[in-house]
Amino acid sequence: MTSMHWFPVFLSFFLATARSGSCPSQDAVLEAESVWERAISAKGGRGRVLRMENILISSSFTFGPLWTRNHRARFETLLALPDRAWFYSDERPYRFGPELRVVDLRNNYALDSEDYSNSRLTPTDDDRFELFKPVLWLLLETRWQKPRLSSISMRGGLDRTSLRVFGDLNGRHLEYWFDCRTYLAERLFIRRSTAHGVHVDEFRLGEYSDADGLRLPTVVTQRRSGLPTVRYSVSYQIDVDYDPAIFSGGASLRRGPAGWKRPR
C-alpha cells in the first residue's frame, strides 16, 4: 500500500483519536475494529483462526556467558483451547532438571512436577496468565475470547508507521502495534495488576511464517517487568493428536518433551 493510499485512512485515525477524549468514541471503536478485521485477515482469516482446537508451541533461547552462549533452554507448550495447558521446560544447567506443569481451568486444578503425587493444586494467577497470553500474540482472538477494542492511534512517520490498537480483556489492558502495510502484529503490551503492583509484558513479534494456513511469528522477544529480555525462536504444530490423559492425572515428567503425545 503506497503512502498516498493510506494517508487518508491515517487522517481519519487522528480525528477519531482526537475526538475520543477520556471515553472511547463510537468512531474510535469503529476505526479500531476496522484495523482488527484486517489483522485477522492477514493472520489467515477468521474462519481459519476459529477452527483451531489446540496448538503446540516449541520455543528455545540460548544463554550463558556472552562470549559463548552455549546453553539452550527448551520449552514445549500445548494449549488445548480454551482452558487447558501442558507446560514442559528444560533450562539445565540453570535449573536442576526439567519441569512440568499442567493447568486445567475447566476443573480448577493444576499439577506440578515438583509436587507430582497427582495431588490437585489450585491454579494461580500466573497459571491463568501463561495460558492466556500466547493466544493474544498468536491468534488475536478465538471462539472463546476476543478483546474489547476502545481506540486507535499511530506511531512513526510516513515511511514507517505502526497502527496502535487499544483494548482490554479480563481486566488486562492491551496495546497492539500493527504494521500499516501487512497488518501483522509487531508488538503487544499487556498491562495487568498483581499483588506486587502493575506489571507490563511486552512482546516483539517478527519473521512471520505460514503454519497450516496461519501466519505466526517465529521470533518472539519478551520483556517483563523486573526480568531480563529474552529472544525466543518459535515453531508451531496446529491441532495435534495429543493424549487427553495428560489433563486427568496421566501426565509424567518421565515422558519428556514429547509427553503430550498419545501413546502408540
Order of alpha helices (4+ residues) and beta strands (2+ residues): alpha-alpha-alpha-beta-beta-beta-beta-beta-alpha-beta-beta-beta-beta-beta-beta-beta
